[in-house]
Amino acid sequence: MTKPNKPQNMYDNPDFLAGYSTLERFGEGWEKAGERDDLLGLLPDVTGLRVLDLGCGAGQLSRYLAEQGAASVVGVDLSEKMLALAREKWAHPSVTYQRDALETAAFQPASFDLVVSSLAFHYVEDYAALVSRIADWLTPGGVLVYSTEHPIFTGRLPGDGWVSGDDGPRWAVDRYATEELREENWFVDGVRKAHRTFATFINGLVDAGLAVERVIEPVASEQWIKDHPDWPDEWRRPTFLLVRARKS
């Protein structure tokens, strides 16, 4: 059996973080993230809930959940630099931040009513194992809400995925059924993301005993395209996959 790769921690790479910090969604800009409203729309009423935020990054979502009335929020991330930002700029009395990898984080069964994760699952090699552990951490009736890079996005041709067509760019998918870690240049070389199929995402939840309640594959709106003229073709394919599932 192939030995799993060591969890990746690109966000503590100063060159990567310098590039990432230029993104519109960084810091205060998280409210402008294209998939944010869809993700928040999948959340249940969080009043009084115990919440786990996996891959919490700089802590924007963790603090948002606390401000919406969550009884407690545990934000978990591997990056010391991102957690330092979370503690400095996104602290809240109901939020506790802790350093750990998604692959190794451990909690007691039925510790949380809600588990959320924003754009972190595509860094995890063993999705089935992660979802199984999440199902164990959830209370009966507990909810998992996550966003991740869409399989159409991670399954692209090497490079940026765009090819020229007669009437404009086309997004090209390559080796879609080959599930594997794929490396790309994203601010730095060697950024690993796990490509897996849509079926694997959904069946992993079902196999873990979670009932899928909602799936969203957002694409850029006309207004978003107008506001981001350097990205005129983002409506042509989904970048993100958003899912809500519930433990029976």
C-alpha positions, 0 to 999 in steps of 0.5 A: 500500500502506498504510504500517504504523503505528509500533510502539505503546509504551503501557507507557511511558505513566505513566497506562497503567502505573499502571493496568496495575500494579494487575492481579493478574498484574503483578509477583509476581502473574504466577503467578496469571495464568489462562493461565500454567499452560497456557502453561508446559505447552506448553513443551518441556524447556528444559534447555540451550536458547537461548531468545528471549522476545518482548515479555518485559515485566517479565521473569518468564517470561525468568527462569523459563526460565533457572531451568528450565535454559535455556542462555541467554535473550534478553528483548526488549521496547520498553518502557524502564519494563518492561525497568527492572523486568526488570533490577531484579527479574527478573535472572538470569545467563543472561538478557539484556534488550534494547530493541526492537520485535517488528516490528524485532527482528533475529537471525541465522538458527538463533539459537534453539531456542525462541521464546516470547511471552506476550500480545504478538502482538496488538499487532503489525500484520503477524503473517505477517511476524513469524512468518516472521522467527521461523521463520528464527530457529529451528533445525530442530526449534525450537519457537514457543510463544505466547499472544495475545488470542483472536480472539473477544475482539478481535472483540467489539462496541465497548466491553466486548463484553457484551450483556444476554440473557434468562438473563444476559450474552452476549458479542457478536462484531462484524465478525469477518472484518474484520482490522484494528487496533482501538482501545480504552480500557484504562486510557487511550484509544487502545490499539491491538490487532490483530484477526485471525481464528483461521484467520489465526493458524494459516495464518500458522504453516503458511505460515512452514513451522511445524507446529502441534502444539497449540492451547489456548483456556482459559476460566476455571475454577469455582475461578477464578470463585469467587476472582474474584467480580467476573468471574462470566461469564469462563467464557462465552468464551475470552480467550486463544489459546495455540499451540505450533508446530515448525520442520521 
